[in-house]
Amino acid sequence: MNLSNPTNLLIAGVYYVLTGILTFFSAFGIYILIRYGKSTPLAFTVSVIYGFLFLTILAQSYNTLNSLLA
């Protein structure tokens, strides 16, 4: 990733801020699901599946960011 260009640095900064916000709200949503869910095993299963999907999407978006800023 080439961050010598100020535009690339700004794009990367916006990406990391948005990713941080989405991660916070995702963790909060999983907390609410586990804390107030009807069935604990079902809530845990949904949380684990969501976590894997979130990490997969996060990895793909990071690869896209690297290819755009290369």
C-alpha positions, -999 to 999 in steps of 0.1 A, spaced: 0 0 0 15 33 -11 7 59 15 31 86 3 2 103 -16 -20 124 7 -51 112 -11 -42 76 -5 -36 84 32 -70 101 35 -87 71 18 -70 46 41 -78 68 72 -115 69 62 -115 31 57 -100 25 91 -124 49 109 -154 33 92 -141 -2 99 -137 7 136 -172 21 138 -187 -10 122 -166 -33 144 -179 -14 175 -215 -17 164 -211 -53 155 -196 -62 188 -224 -43 205 -250 -62 185 -235 -95 194 -234 -85 230 -272 -76 229 -279 -109 211 -261 -130 237 -273 -110 267 -310 -107 258 -315 -136 234 -341 -162 241 -318 -192 237 -282 -190 247 -269 -218 223 -287 -203 194 -275 -168 202 -239 -181 205 -242 -200 172 -255 -169 153 -228 -148 169 -200 -172 158 -214 -174 122 -218 -136 121 -182 -132 134 -168 -154 106 -188 -136 79 -177 -102 93 -141 -112 93 -144 -126 58 -159 -94 45 -133 -73 64 -105 -93 48 -119 -89 14 -124 -52 18 -88 -48 31 -76 -67 0 -96 -43 -22 -82 -13 -4 -47 -26 -9 -53 -32 -46 -68 3 -50 -39 20 -33 -11 0 -48 
